[in-house]
């Protein structure tokens, strides 16, 4: 069950998805759901995925929180002093935005639909 403001998903840079999937499958028994050639999702205790988009620019994991009302959560983030680094956008499965906290950490918030 998704809860407002709780860690819900993590995305990791994937590089060579075939090699990454082979490694995690062999080492830990993970299985994957492919969403095109550039994304492989996993559900291994915490949902997440590996991506190849902007692989050179993105070198850190992205922690993703959940919100039932994305616009309201974006307003709360702004009001608390967060800097929106990527405004609300759609992706297969939902919508999300990215923000930086006062320490410069980038996180995202998503909602379904």
TALINTA-V819376 format. One line per field, one symbol per residue. burial: 1 if it has 16 or more other C-alpha atoms within 10 Angstrom, else 0. Layout:
burial->???
//
This chain:
burial->00010011111111101000100000000011000000111100000111110000000001111110010011001000011100010000000111110000011111110
//
